[in-house]
Amino acid sequence: MLRKRLIGVITILNGLAVQSFSYKRYLPLGRPECIAENLDRWGADEILIQLIDRTGELSSPDIDLVKKIANSGISTPLIYAGGILSETDAANVIRAGADRICIDQLLNTNPQEIRNIAHRLGAQAIIASFPLAMGENNKPYWYDYRENHTKDLNEEILSLINDHVISEVLLTDYQHEGIPNSFDFKLLSMFSNNKIPLILFGGLSEQEQFEQALLNPQVSAVAVGNFLNYREHSIQLIKSKLDVMPIRSPFYCERSVI
Amino acid sequence: MSQVIVGLVDYGAGNCNSVRNTVSKLGYRSRLISNPEDFDDIGILLIPGVGAFSSAMKALSELELIEPIRKFAHQGRPVIGICLGMQLLADISYELGITRGLELIPGEVKAVSEPKWHIGWNALEVIKQDSIASESNGDSFYFNHSYEFMAPQEYIIGVARLGRPVVAMVRNKNICGFQFHPEKSQVAGMHLLGRAIEELINA
């Protein structure tokens, strides 16, 4: 039986892992590869590294960082997000050691290029990132943080989903990211007419919300960032409270298992 | 450290480094194989891979690696394919057109249908007694693919359930394939890959 996943998220700003609060305020955590090693040791189902400074002059993937983390000895699947603007960028990230990529800017600037990436790497490698926010009329909107405005999904984006060019959507509650137990499930209505599997992120920290997420048939994974860094073995602790959920069981091991 | 050298076929499709790290943790030396002269003192060949079947076969062809890999396998020397690397062992693929494979394990590669892909951790269900796989029966491994290997029953060692069975492991004597990524499957993957290398080089 295919299990739903608990994804550990590492948010990276200027090469440093940070705690983020609604993507407005940040506190330093340390070296990303150290955080990745913890998540690997604790048994995260996937690790997402998201570089939030890869716009403007820095708008290309940080290949050296991908290599550093991938070669640090972790054996957990790695997802990379940040600055992927072309098929070549995507292929380079995979070659550097990521297993999957998360697309963000291209959804706004060049959706056709995402089809080229899918042709080369396969849809299973592509996650589309949608930061969402609730509008005044209690309706979710796609938030474009570069232009600081909200919008609806357009036909071109919907066709990427319906044509199976992307395999999953990373649905981020942008306003509640970093705020405990605050994920707004009304945001899911943005994709309720599509069959696309959803990864939920932003404000998920407590058992009740994890259960609500994991019991939703459209949700394939939950992603957690800040809340994993407060204590040792946080992945196992979360999983142990979700033992009746369709997730992989927690396990404890030392780093050198062989 | 073992004296056996594990050859990793490096044809630009996917990430040899993760497999190389795992092989190193298992106590083996490794060498990247990217030309026909690299095969001589290799004890076992690993074919990793991510991406499209046709691009991978094209890259292998351009590097003139197809015949050396076939020769290596036909000599009875051990070969392990991982994910796309397992699919390359097949006769033919229908991914983005029709492409001949390495023809080392009979079978065809076709698109995963409904759902369109197989992503995440799934249990290996061993359906045929096998010295490599049996100890891992029920363990979870990481899958990430949108095409699947359709093999005759006699070559299928294990399946994963995606509503229906999906071929997860195939074997033809000295040639073995994993649809999942043992190098990305934490402890369970390390144990299985370690056992596979050990069993095959001592067979």
Interface residues (C-beta under 8 A of the other chain):
Chain A: M1 L2 R3 K4 R5 D40 G43 D45 K67 A70 N71 G73 S75 T76 P77 A91 I94 R95 A96 G97 A98 D99 R100 H119 R120 L121 G122 A123 Q124 A125 H164 S167 E168 P197 S220 A221 R248 F251 C253 S256 V257 I258
Chain B: G12 G14 N15 N17 S18 N21 T22 K25 L26 G27 V50 G51 A52 S55 L96 P115 K116 W117 H118 I119 G120 W121 N122 A123 S140 Y142 F143 N144 H145 S146 Y147 A160 R161 L162 H181 E183 K184 S185 Q186 V187 G189 M190 H191 G194
